[in-house]
Structures are given as structure tokens and as C-alpha cells.
Amino acid sequence: MRGGERVLEALCGMFPGADVHTLVHVPGATSPAIESHRIVASPLSRIPGVARHYRKLLPLFPWAAGRLEIAGYDLVVSTSHAFAKGVRVPAGTPHVCYCFTPMRYVWDQIDTYLGRGALRAAAMPLVAALRRWDRRTSAADRITRVIAISETVRERVRRCWGREASVIHPPVDVAGIRPDGAAPDPFFLLVGAFVPYKRESLVIEAFRGLDAELRVAGDGPLRAALQAEAPANVRFLGRVPDAELARLYARCRALVYPQVEDFGIVAVEAQAAGRPVVAFGAGGATETVVGLDDATPARPATGIFFHAPTPEALRAAIARFEVEEKRFDPAAIRRHAEAFSLDRFRTEMGAALDATVAAARTAAGSPA
């Protein structure tokens, strides 16, 4: 249950009778709120072992998205970071793409995923084909309206797809994560998914030689290798339940957030617990974190930015945080996070979807 699944859960709550279509369904892997819906999976879901090896099937994803039978609906909403928006929707049915990002591994993060050597050279024909597919399935005859999760993604949609998008920030469960009122424990927190663009290795290297403790929550493909090389002051917790993660947010001195994120729900969750964020100064974090240098009396600071993706720059930011730590007000940080609540998402997304359906009915000559 990461950011994309949380968005799906919120949409399921808005449309309790809706069907859910997906490339792969692993029963029980998401929340009861999602699992209570009728779930239709693509043929890929029947492949033995697909839950563990789905990444290897990436060349088949465009085909599988096209095989989903999407018909008989008043509205189709795709939540997409790559392939979901490629579903085929009957003419006249409005299709709203809630875009987490155009697929990052063929556009703006090729170096991160494929490097610059033989692997990249071998993969470029597939990359070129996926770029053509991505543009073709993002055209106005396939998607009625694009809604981006952030200004960062809106610009990426314009650059990669040639489409304009509106922005609705995703929902964050700020009601379920709160400050505990006590002084923090002496550790920094990193919440990782252990894939290349999350930059966990940068943080672990930055803490090598520091007196401060780093606790790392989460799991993913790169975890074992990073844990094997980590210094003694870095403690790996593995995947933790939501309640334990909320406790970690409330108890840490600060969240360390090194990646360029499309939006970044984790950074908002930490702020909901009243804790500041030491963030890389690009991407979604610049929309969700108020840096010390940009703070005003009306808009108090909620974090510190570093601007070079290096261990040295992060160490400098942590050193500055330790000097300025008392300037961060947990109550003010909490108030800032409340602007990204689930209720706000429901209101904004409901209005956008209603307007899209009404416009489609008007265009078809039906009563709005």
C-alpha cells in the first residue's frame, strides 16, 4: 500500500460500486476497501509467480492494458505511472487519467534505471517503442482529460505527451498520523522502496561516519545489497505496519528525503506527525515542504533543502538542521500538512470528474 494504492483506495471510497481493472491482481495484497470491489485482471495475472516476477514482463504490459475490456461505464478513471492509461475506452466514454508521471524509465530517468553501458544500448529499441506507445495512448482521442499529481508532473506531461493537465495533489491520511506531543527520539528516519530513483544509497553513505542514528523502514529489490554494506549507525527495520510507521514519524528528529519525487506522500506524512523534512530541493518536495530559506511568519518552515545529490551535501544539510532544529514548530508543521488531506482530495477530484462527465454529455447532446 504505497502512494498509488492509497489514491486507488480513495477513489474506491468515492465510487463504492465501481469496478477495478488492473494488469495484475494478487488477492489480499491491498486494503479491504479495494478488495471489496469487483476486480478484473489482465491475462498476465494468470501467469505462475507473477506477483514476484512482474517486472520481467514489462514488454507485455502495453498489450495487456489493451486487453482489458473497459465498456459499459459512464466514466473511466485511470491511475497511471506507466501503462494503466493505455486501456481502450469506447468512443464517447470520458476517460480521465490521474497521472502519477509519464513512465519515468523511458523519459527522464533512463540513466538511473539503465545506466550508460551495454544494458542501455540493448534496451534502446524497447525504450523507443515504449515512448511511441506512451505518446500514442496519451492523445486526446484516447484520454479526455489529464490530471497531474503535482506541478512537477504537469510540466513532465507537457514535455513528454504534448498535453496540458490540471493539478490535484493526491490524498494523504493526515487524520491518521499525528504528533505525539513528546520530544523526539535521537534518530533520523528514511522510508525506502529500494529502487534506483529513491536514492537510499546516498543517505546511507551520508550517515557513514556521523554520530547520528538512521532508521530505515521499507523493503524492495536493492535492500539486501545496501544493508550488507551499511555502517553500524544505520538500522534496517524492514516493512512496517502503518501504525508503526506513524509512530516512527512522530518519534524521529526528522525525515530524510533524498529523491526527486513526483509528489511525495511520505514527506507529507512526516509533516502530519509534526516532524520536519531534510529534502532534496527538486520535484514534488518543493511543493510540499517549506524550506527555512523560504519561510515567512505566515508560512513557517517545515524542512531544509539540499541541492546536490551527494552524501556531502546531505551531511551539510543535516549539520544545518542540528543547528536550527529548535526553529521547527511541530504544530505549525502539522497545520501545513493538513492542506493535503483526504477530504480535500475528494472535493477537488469529485468536482473535476463531475465537470468532465457533464462536458461529455453536453458534447453528445445528452442532458448534463
C-alpha positions as CSV (number, residue, x, y, z in Angstrom):
1,M,0.0,0.0,0.0
2,R,2.2,2.8,-1.3
3,G,1.1,6.1,-2.8
4,G,-0.6,4.8,-5.9
5,E,-2.6,2.3,-3.9
6,R,-3.6,5.0,-1.5
7,V,-5.0,7.0,-4.4
8,L,-6.9,4.0,-5.6
9,E,-8.3,3.4,-2.1
10,A,-9.6,7.0,-2.0
11,L,-11.2,6.6,-5.4
12,C,-12.8,3.4,-4.3
13,G,-14.3,5.2,-1.4
14,M,-15.7,7.9,-3.7
15,F,-17.2,5.2,-6.0
16,P,-18.2,2.3,-3.8
17,G,-20.0,0.5,-6.7
18,A,-17.2,0.8,-9.2
19,D,-15.3,-2.0,-10.9
20,V,-11.5,-2.0,-10.7
21,H,-9.4,-3.2,-13.7
22,T,-5.7,-3.9,-13.2
23,L,-2.8,-5.6,-15.0
24,V,-2.0,-7.9,-12.1
25,H,-4.1,-8.7,-9.0
26,V,-2.7,-10.5,-6.0
27,P,-5.6,-11.2,-3.7
28,G,-5.1,-9.7,-0.2
29,A,-2.1,-7.5,-1.3
30,T,-4.1,-4.3,-0.9
31,S,-6.6,-3.0,1.6
32,P,-10.1,-4.3,2.3
33,A,-11.5,-1.1,0.9
34,I,-10.0,-2.0,-2.5
35,E,-10.6,-5.8,-2.3
36,S,-14.3,-5.3,-1.6
37,H,-14.7,-4.1,-5.2
38,R,-15.1,-6.4,-8.3
39,I,-11.6,-6.7,-9.6
40,V,-10.9,-7.6,-13.2
41,A,-7.3,-8.5,-14.1
42,S,-5.5,-8.9,-17.4
43,P,-4.2,-12.2,-18.7
44,L,-0.8,-11.5,-17.1
45,S,-2.3,-12.1,-13.7
46,R,-2.7,-15.8,-14.5
47,I,1.0,-16.4,-15.1
48,P,2.5,-18.5,-12.2
49,G,4.8,-16.5,-10.0
50,V,3.7,-13.1,-11.5
51,A,3.5,-11.5,-8.0
52,R,7.3,-11.8,-7.7
53,H,8.4,-11.5,-11.3
54,Y,6.0,-9.0,-12.9
55,R,8.8,-6.5,-13.6
56,K,10.3,-9.0,-16.1
57,L,7.0,-8.9,-18.1
58,L,7.3,-5.1,-18.8
59,P,7.4,-5.6,-22.7
60,L,4.0,-7.2,-22.4
61,F,2.3,-4.5,-20.4
62,P,1.1,-2.4,-23.3
63,W,-0.5,-5.5,-24.8
64,A,-2.1,-6.4,-21.5
65,A,-3.5,-2.9,-20.9
66,G,-5.2,-3.1,-24.3
67,R,-6.8,-6.5,-23.5
68,L,-8.7,-5.0,-20.5
69,E,-12.4,-4.9,-21.5
70,I,-13.5,-1.4,-20.5
71,A,-17.1,-1.0,-21.7
72,G,-20.5,0.0,-20.3
73,Y,-19.3,2.7,-18.0
74,D,-20.3,6.4,-17.6
75,L,-16.7,7.3,-16.7
76,V,-13.3,5.7,-16.7
77,V,-10.6,6.9,-14.4
78,S,-7.1,5.5,-14.9
79,T,-4.5,6.0,-12.1
80,S,-1.3,5.6,-14.1
81,H,2.5,5.9,-13.7
82,A,3.1,3.9,-16.9
83,F,0.5,1.6,-18.6
84,A,-2.9,1.9,-17.0
85,K,-3.9,4.9,-19.1
86,G,-3.4,2.7,-22.2
87,V,-6.7,1.0,-21.8
88,R,-9.1,1.1,-24.7
89,V,-12.3,3.0,-23.9
90,P,-15.3,3.1,-26.2
91,A,-15.9,6.3,-28.2
92,G,-18.0,8.8,-26.2
93,T,-17.0,7.5,-22.8
94,P,-15.0,10.1,-20.9
95,H,-11.5,8.9,-19.8
96,V,-9.7,10.8,-17.1
97,C,-6.1,9.9,-16.5
98,Y,-4.9,10.8,-13.0
99,C,-1.2,10.8,-13.9
100,F,1.5,10.0,-11.3
101,T,4.1,10.5,-14.0
102,P,4.8,9.6,-17.7
103,M,6.7,6.4,-17.4
104,R,9.9,7.5,-15.8
105,Y,12.2,4.8,-17.0
106,V,11.8,5.7,-20.7
107,W,11.7,9.5,-20.3
108,D,13.6,11.4,-17.6
109,Q,15.3,8.6,-15.6
110,I,16.9,6.4,-18.2
111,D,20.3,7.0,-16.7
112,T,19.1,5.9,-13.2
113,Y,17.5,2.7,-14.5
114,L,19.7,1.7,-17.4
115,G,23.0,3.5,-16.9
116,R,25.1,4.3,-20.0
117,G,26.6,1.0,-20.9
118,A,25.7,-2.2,-22.8
119,L,22.4,-2.6,-20.9
120,R,21.2,0.8,-22.1
121,A,22.3,0.2,-25.7
122,A,20.5,-3.2,-25.8
123,A,17.3,-1.6,-24.2
124,M,17.0,1.4,-26.5
125,P,14.8,-0.3,-29.2
126,L,12.4,-1.2,-26.4
127,V,12.7,2.4,-24.9
128,A,11.9,3.9,-28.4
129,A,8.9,1.6,-28.8
130,L,7.5,2.4,-25.4
131,R,7.9,6.2,-26.0
132,R,5.9,5.9,-29.2
133,W,3.2,3.8,-27.4
134,D,3.2,6.3,-24.5
135,R,2.6,9.3,-26.8
136,R,0.0,7.5,-28.9
137,T,-2.1,6.4,-25.9
138,S,-1.9,9.8,-24.3
139,A,-3.5,11.6,-27.3
140,A,-6.8,13.4,-27.0
141,D,-8.7,10.6,-28.8
142,R,-7.6,8.2,-26.0
143,I,-7.7,10.4,-22.9
144,T,-10.4,13.1,-22.4
145,R,-8.6,14.9,-19.6
146,V,-5.2,14.6,-17.8
147,I,-5.0,15.5,-14.1
148,A,-1.4,15.5,-12.7
149,I,-0.5,14.9,-9.1
150,S,1.8,17.9,-8.9
151,E,3.2,20.9,-10.9
152,T,6.3,18.8,-11.4
153,V,4.3,16.2,-13.2
154,R,2.2,18.7,-15.1
155,E,5.4,20.0,-16.7
156,R,6.5,16.5,-17.5
157,V,3.2,15.7,-19.1
158,R,3.5,18.8,-21.3
159,R,7.1,17.9,-22.3
160,C,6.6,14.1,-22.9
161,W,3.0,13.9,-24.1
162,G,2.3,17.3,-25.5
163,R,-0.8,17.6,-23.4
164,E,-2.0,20.2,-20.9
165,A,-3.0,19.0,-17.4
166,S,-4.7,20.4,-14.3
167,V,-3.2,19.6,-10.9
168,I,-4.9,17.8,-7.9
169,H,-2.5,16.8,-5.2
170,P,-3.0,13.2,-4.0
171,P,-4.7,12.3,-0.7
172,V,-2.6,11.9,2.4
173,D,-4.0,10.3,5.6
174,V,-3.2,13.3,7.8
175,A,-6.1,12.3,10.1
176,G,-4.4,9.0,11.0
177,I,-0.9,10.4,11.6
178,R,-0.5,13.0,14.4
179,P,2.2,14.5,16.7
180,D,2.5,12.6,20.0
181,G,3.4,15.7,22.0
182,A,6.7,14.4,23.3
183,A,10.3,15.4,22.4
184,P,11.6,13.3,19.6
185,D,14.0,10.3,20.0
186,P,17.6,10.8,18.7
187,F,17.2,9.2,15.3
188,F,16.6,10.3,11.7
189,L,14.1,8.3,9.6
190,L,14.3,7.1,5.9
191,V,11.3,5.4,4.4
192,G,12.5,3.5,1.4
193,A,11.2,1.4,-1.5
194,F,14.7,0.4,-2.5
195,V,14.5,1.1,-6.3
196,P,17.1,3.2,-8.0
197,Y,15.5,6.6,-8.1
198,K,14.7,6.6,-4.3
199,R,18.4,7.2,-3.6
200,E,18.6,5.2,-0.3
201,S,22.3,4.5,-1.0
202,L,23.0,8.3,-0.9
203,V,21.5,8.6,2.5
204,I,23.3,5.5,3.9
205,E,26.6,6.8,2.6
206,A,25.9,10.3,4.1
207,F,25.4,8.7,7.6
208,R,28.7,6.8,7.4
209,G,30.9,8.4,10.0
210,L,28.1,10.5,11.6
211,D,27.2,10.2,15.2
212,A,23.5,10.3,14.4
213,E,21.4,7.2,14.1
214,L,19.4,6.5,10.9
215,R,16.5,4.1,10.9
216,V,15.3,2.8,7.6
217,A,11.8,1.5,7.1
218,G,10.6,-0.3,4.0
219,D,11.7,-3.0,1.6
220,G,12.5,-3.5,-2.1
221,P,14.9,-5.0,-4.7
222,L,18.0,-3.2,-3.5
223,R,17.6,-3.6,0.2
224,A,19.8,-6.7,0.8
225,A,22.8,-5.2,-1.0
226,L,22.6,-1.9,0.7
227,Q,22.1,-3.4,4.2
228,A,25.1,-5.6,3.7
229,E,27.3,-2.6,3.2
230,A,25.7,-0.2,5.7
231,P,27.6,1.3,8.7
232,A,26.6,0.3,12.2
233,N,24.6,3.5,12.9
234,V,22.1,2.6,10.1
235,R,19.4,0.3,11.4
236,F,17.1,-1.5,8.9
237,L,13.5,-2.2,10.1
238,G,12.1,-3.8,7.0
239,R,8.5,-3.4,6.0
240,V,6.5,-2.0,9.0
241,P,2.7,-1.7,9.5
242,D,1.0,1.6,9.1
243,A,0.6,2.1,12.8
244,E,4.3,1.5,13.4
245,L,5.2,3.9,10.6
246,A,3.1,6.6,12.1
247,R,4.9,6.1,15.4
248,L,8.3,6.3,13.7
249,Y,7.2,9.6,12.1
250,A,6.2,11.0,15.4
251,R,9.4,9.9,17.2
252,C,12.1,10.8,14.7
253,R,14.0,14.0,14.7
254,A,13.4,14.5,11.0
255,L,12.6,12.6,7.9
256,V,15.4,12.3,5.3
257,Y,14.0,12.6,1.8
258,P,16.7,12.3,-0.9
259,Q,14.8,11.5,-4.1
260,V,13.2,13.6,-6.8
261,E,9.6,12.6,-6.2
262,D,6.6,13.2,-8.4
263,F,4.7,14.4,-5.3
264,G,5.9,12.5,-2.3
265,I,3.3,11.3,0.2
266,V,5.9,10.2,2.7
267,A,7.2,13.8,3.1
268,V,3.6,15.0,3.9
269,E,3.0,12.1,6.3
270,A,6.1,13.0,8.3
271,Q,4.9,16.6,8.5
272,A,1.4,15.4,9.6
273,A,3.3,14.0,12.6
274,G,4.8,17.4,13.2
275,R,8.3,16.4,12.1
276,P,10.5,18.4,9.7
277,V,11.9,17.0,6.5
278,V,15.5,17.2,5.2
279,A,14.7,17.0,1.5
280,F,16.4,17.2,-1.9
281,G,15.3,20.5,-3.4
282,A,13.6,19.3,-6.6
283,G,10.4,17.7,-7.7
284,G,7.3,17.3,-5.5
285,A,9.1,18.1,-2.3
286,T,9.4,21.8,-3.4
287,E,5.5,21.8,-3.4
288,T,5.0,20.1,0.0
289,V,7.9,21.3,2.1
290,V,8.6,24.9,3.1
291,G,12.4,25.4,3.4
292,L,14.0,27.5,6.0
293,D,15.2,30.0,3.4
294,D,11.6,30.4,2.0
295,A,9.7,30.6,5.3
296,T,7.7,33.7,6.4
297,P,5.7,34.4,9.5
298,A,2.6,33.4,7.7
299,R,4.2,30.3,6.2
300,P,6.6,28.7,8.8
301,A,9.4,26.4,7.8
302,T,8.7,22.7,7.7
303,G,12.1,21.5,6.5
304,I,15.6,22.1,5.0
305,F,16.6,21.5,1.4
306,F,19.9,20.3,0.0
307,H,20.6,20.9,-3.7
308,A,23.3,18.5,-4.8
309,P,22.6,14.7,-4.9
310,T,25.7,13.9,-3.0
311,P,26.5,12.5,0.5
312,E,28.5,15.6,1.3
313,A,25.5,18.0,0.5
314,L,23.2,15.9,2.7
315,R,25.7,15.8,5.5
316,A,25.9,19.6,5.3
317,A,22.1,19.8,5.4
318,I,21.9,17.6,8.5
319,A,24.5,19.7,10.2
320,R,22.5,22.8,9.5
321,F,19.3,21.0,10.8
322,E,21.1,20.2,14.0
323,V,21.9,23.9,14.5
324,E,18.4,25.1,13.5
325,E,16.4,22.3,15.0
326,K,14.6,24.4,17.6
327,R,13.2,26.7,15.0
328,F,10.8,24.0,13.7
329,D,7.4,24.2,15.4
330,P,5.6,20.8,15.3
331,A,2.1,22.4,15.5
332,A,2.9,24.7,12.5
333,I,4.3,21.7,10.5
334,R,1.1,19.8,11.3
335,R,-1.1,22.6,10.1
336,H,0.8,22.8,6.8
337,A,0.3,19.0,6.2
338,E,-3.5,19.3,6.7
339,A,-3.7,21.1,3.3
340,F,-3.1,17.7,1.7
341,S,-6.0,15.8,3.4
342,L,-8.2,13.1,2.0
343,D,-11.3,15.4,2.3
344,R,-9.6,18.0,0.1
345,F,-8.8,15.4,-2.5
346,R,-12.3,14.1,-2.6
347,T,-13.7,17.6,-3.0
348,E,-11.3,18.6,-5.8
349,M,-11.4,15.3,-7.6
350,G,-15.2,15.0,-7.4
351,A,-15.6,18.4,-8.9
352,A,-13.2,17.6,-11.7
353,L,-14.8,14.3,-12.6
354,D,-18.3,15.8,-12.5
355,A,-17.3,18.6,-14.8
356,T,-15.7,16.1,-17.2
357,V,-18.8,13.9,-17.4
358,A,-21.1,16.9,-17.8
359,A,-19.0,18.2,-20.7
360,A,-19.0,14.8,-22.4
361,R,-22.8,14.6,-22.1
362,T,-23.2,18.1,-23.5
363,A,-21.0,17.2,-26.4
364,A,-23.0,14.1,-27.1
365,G,-26.3,16.1,-26.9
366,S,-27.5,14.4,-23.7
367,P,-28.8,16.2,-20.6
368,A,-25.9,17.1,-18.3
